[in-house]
Amino acid sequence: DCSQDKRFASIRRSKTDANDARSIADVARLGGEVLSEVHLKSSEGFMMRSKLVARHNFIQQRKATEQLIRGFLGLHGKRIGVKISAPHLLRLHVTERLEAIHAESGEFYFPHVMPFVDMAEIQRVEVARLESEIEAFAAANPVCQRLMQVPGVGVLTAVSFLTAIEDPGRFRRSDHVGAYLGLTPKTYQSGTLSYQGKITKAGNWLTRFHLVAAANALMNATKTDCSLRRWALGRVVAIGRPKARVALARKLATVLYRIWRDDVPYSPHPDWGHNVTNAPYGIATTSASVGTPFNHVGHSGDPAPAVVGLDATFLAAATDKQREQWQRRRDQETVAAELWKDGLRPAEIAERLGISIMTTYRRVPTGWGRVDGPTVAPVVG
């Protein structure tokens, strides 16, 4: 990549032909140690990406145009109080209000406003045309059809993810996809100081935007019961809704990648295998496992007892303190569930167990509706 080669050559104080030749030779010798690999997309991938970007830009321009029209009408005491769902409706509403302004004040604003209406109509027509082409591509692509089985993932998210990754063999691990799309937090470490900041926002911004939109739809718009949604709603209690939405988008990227790479169907309530730290939500695994009483991956809403499979190697490496903690949490989960069945409120259960009310919500193995607050699906552990 020429831009990376130029940055590498800029470390030399003087720009001469000899220094340029030396820099090129150093780059050729070091290779991947100083340059990052760039995946060259196919012509079809470029075409679909251009359509996605064009659609996004048309929508942004249409919103700005319609906002300009609404602002102009608002200056004269008129407003469009309805949602515009078709191109001809905007012209109808704007015409009615301009005629009302002309009747009240005698001012004739049609030549000034109607060109913006024409622009908004053209933008809506172009968006509809691009969306039909994108939908036709998704309907003919079996990978997109499989990705769209995940709740919250529609045509745009599936096509955007497919064209952003394009080759699933590029990644050695499934959790690298979230980092590739800029959905992992930044890390700052110096000496004993170490903390995580905001997400890196690396990679393709449009695919990241689509994944976050899909996560928002899964959390708020869809009513489909699945482990992904339960996990995200449980994280809302601990880290807040915005961060939980981004975390769910990162998990969605992992789930979509595994569905694509392993050629497996989506499972709303997967049967976890032994590798609980790397297995994404929504992927069914069949590995044999040993049950332990600590659900640290957040399957809080499953009707079955909150037991996660951990392999024997992990259990053998666990300390006595870890085993004691797991058993204590399991006992708290059992007692809290029984007290809830007896009709006790969460605050009463917390007082009975001697723990905080937030910890109480994380200890119950099945989701409940909060009596003294908003309805949440708590996360265990």
N, C-alpha and C positions, 0 to 999 in steps of 0.2 A: 504494500500500500504506500503510495507516494507521500501522503500526508504524514504517516508514521515515520517513514524514512527521513522526511524533512525535519521532524522534531528530533530524531536521533542525531542528525547531522548538526543541529543547532547547538549542541553542547560544545562544539569547537568555537573558539573565539573569532577566528578569522575564516572568511569564506573564500577559499581558493580551490582551483581545480584539483590540486593534490589532496586537500582535505576532503573534498567531495568524493574522490575516488577511494580514499581510505575509509570513509564512512560507509560507502556502498559495500566495500569488501568486508567490513566488520559486520554489517547486517547480514550479508550472505553467509558468513561464518557462524554467527550466533543464531540466526534463524528465529525459531519460535520463542527464544528467551527474551527478545526485544520487540517482536512484532506479534500482534494477535491475528489469528486466522479469521478471514472474512468469507462467509458462505455466499457463493454466487447462486442467486435464485434462477429458476427456470423462467422461460418467457411467459408461460401461463401464470406462474406465481407473480411475476411483475405486473401482468395485466390485471389480476384480481386485486393486488395491493393498490394499484392506481385507481380502480373503481371504488374501493373502500375509502381511500383518501379523498377522492372527488365527492363521494356522497357526504362525507363528514364536512367538507368545506362548504358544499351547497347548503347543508343544514345550518351551519353557523352563519352564512351570509343571509339565508332566508330569515333566521331569527332576528338578526340585526336590522334587516329591512322592515320586517313587520313591527319591530319595536319602535323604529323611527316613525312609522305611520301612526301607531298608537300614541306616541308622544305628541305628535302634531295635533291629533284630534283631542288629546287631553288638554292642550293649551286653550282650546275653545269650549271646554266643558263637556266634551263628548268622549265616550269610551266604548270599546268593544268588550263587553262583559262575557263573551262566550269563547269557547275554544274553537279555533278554525281547523276543521278536519279535511277540507277539500279546497282546491284552488278557487273555484267559483264563489265560495262562501265569503272569502275576504273581499272580493269586489262588491258583492251585494251589501255587506255591512258598511264598507267604507262609503259607497255611493249614498246610502240612506243618511249617514251622518253628515256628509258634505252638503247634501241637499238641505238638511236641517240647519246647518250653519249659514247657508246662503239665504234661507228664509228668515232667519233671525237677525243676521247682521248685514245681509246684502253682499258679503264677500264671496267671491267665486274662486275657490281653491282647486278646482278640478285639474287645471294644467300643471299644478305643482305636485299634487299627490298621486294622481293616477299613474305616472311613469313608475313610481315605486311599487304600485300594485301590480303592474305588468311584470316587473322584475321578480316579485315574490311568486307570482303564478308560474313563471318560467322555471324558477328554482324548485318549486314543488313538483312540477312535471319531470324535471331532470332527476330529482331524487327518486321518484317512483320508477322511472326507467332503469336507473342503476340498481335499485333494489330488486326489480324483476330479474335482471341479469344475474345478480348475486344469488338469488333464490334458485334460479335454474341451474347454476353451477353446483350449489349445495345438494339439490335433488338428484343430480347425476353422479355425485361423489359418495361412495360408500363410507369413507372415513368420516365425512361430515355428518352423515346420517347416524353413525354410531356415537359421535360426540354429542349430538343433539338429544340423546337419551338422558343426559344429565339435566336435572331440573335447573332452570334459570339460563341454560345455554341455548341460544337461538341460532338463527342462520348467520347473523353477523359475527357472533363470537366464534362459532365453529369455523367459518371461512377465514376469519382473521387469525385464529390460532393455527390453522392448517398452513396458511401461506407464510406465517412468521417462522414456523419451525421447518416445515417442508420435508426435512429428512430426520426421522426420529433417531437414526443411528448416530447423529452428531453428539449426543450426550451419553456419557458413561453411566450417570445416575439420574433418576427421575427428579430428585430435588434440585438439580442444577437448572432445571427449566425456570423455576421461580427467580433464581438469581439472574438468568439470562434476560428475563423480561423486566428486571428492575424492581421486583416485589420483595426483596429481602432487605433488612435494615443495614445501614452502614455501621461499621465497627471502628471504634477509636481505641487504641491500646498503646500505652507508653508507661513502661515500668510497672508499677502496681495499679495504675489507673487503667480501667477498661470499662467502656460502656457502649451501648448501641444507640444509634440515632434514628433518623427518618429513613425511609426506603431509598435505595440508590437511584431509582428511576432510570436505570440503564436500559438499553435495548429499545425495542419498538414502542413508542408511546401510544400508538393507536390500539395495538393489541392489549397493552396494559389497561387502557381505558375501557375496552370491551370486557375484559375479565372482571374489572371492578364493577362495571355495570351489571354483569351477570351475577356477581356475588350479591349485589344490592337487590336484584330481582329475586334471588333465591331466599334471601333473608326476609324480605318485606312483601313482595308481590305474590310469589307462589305459596300455596298451602300444602304442597307435597311434603309428606313426612319422610325424612331421610336423615341419616347420621350426620351428613354435612351441615344441614340446617340446624340440627340440635346442637352440634358442636359450636357453631358460630353464635347462636343465641346464648349459649352458656358463657362464651367468652365476652359477651357484651357486659356481663356483670363485673368482670375482672378488669377489662381494659377499655371499655367504652365501645360504642357502636362504630365510629369511624375506623379505629384500629382493627376491630373484629371484621369489618368488611374487607379491609386489605388483606388480613390474614386468611380469610376465606377465599379471596381471589388467588392467593398463592397456592392454597390447597387445590383449588379448581384447576390451576395449571398443571399440578402434579397428577391429578386424577385423569384429566384429558390426555396427558402424555402417556400414562400407563395404559389407558384404554386403547390408544392408537398403537403404541409400540408392541404390547403383548397380545393385541387382537382379542380382547376379552370384553364381554358385555358389562354395562354399568349395573351395579347392585346397590339399591338404596340402603340396605342394611347388611354390609359385608360380614362374612365370617372370618374373623381375624386369624392370621397365622402367627408364626413365632416372631417375625421381625416387625414388632409394633412401632419401632422408631422410624422406619422407612416406608411402611405400607401406607399408601394414601387411602383416604376415605373414599368408598365407592368401588373398591377393587376387591373382588372375592378371592380369598386365598385358601388353600387346602392343606397347608403344612401342619403336621402334628405338633401339638404344644402342650405345655403343662400349665394348669390354671393357678393363678395367684389372686389374692383378694384385693388387688389395687388396680383400679382402672385409671391409669394416668394418661390415656389418650382421649378421654372425654366422651365416651359413649354413655351419656347420662340418661338419655331418653329411652333406651332399649328396655322392653318389658322383662327381659331375662335379668338375673342378678348381674351386678356389675363386676364381671370377672374378665380379665384380659389374659390371653395366652402369652406366656413368656417361656422361652426355651430353657432347657435344663442347664445350659452353660451360663446363662444370665443368673439363674437361681443359685448356682454354685458360687458365683462371684459376689453375690449379695452379702452384705455384712449382717450381723445379728441386729444392729440398730435399724437397718432398712427393713428387715423382716418384721421387727416389732412395730415399726411405723405402719407397715402395710396391714398387719393384723389389727392394730388399733383403729385404723380407718375403716376396715371392713366391719368391725364391731359397731362403730358409730353409724355406718350405713344401715346395718340391720336394725339397730334400736330406733334410729330416726324414721325408718320406713314403718315400723310397727306403731310408733307414736302418731305418725301421720294418719295411719289407718284408723286409729282410735279417735281421730277428730281434733288433735291438738294443732294449734297454730304454729307457724315457723318460729315465732319469738318464744313460745312456750317450750318448743323442742330444744331450742338453743339454750334456754335457761336450765332445762332438765339435764342436758348433756354437759353443760359447763363450757360451751364453745360459742363463738360469735355467730350472729345470724347469717352472715355471708358464708361462713364455713358450713353452716347447716344446709344451705342450698346446694353446696358442693358434695355433701355427704349422702344425699338421698339418691338411690340408684335409678329411680324412675322420675320422669318430668312431672311437675305439679303446677297448678295455677296459684300464684301467690295471693294469699288472702288480704294481706296488708300492703300491697304494692302492685306494680305491673306484672303481667304474666311473663314468665321466663322459663326456659328449660335449663336448669342448672347443670354445670359440668362437674363431674366427679373427679376428685383429686386436685 
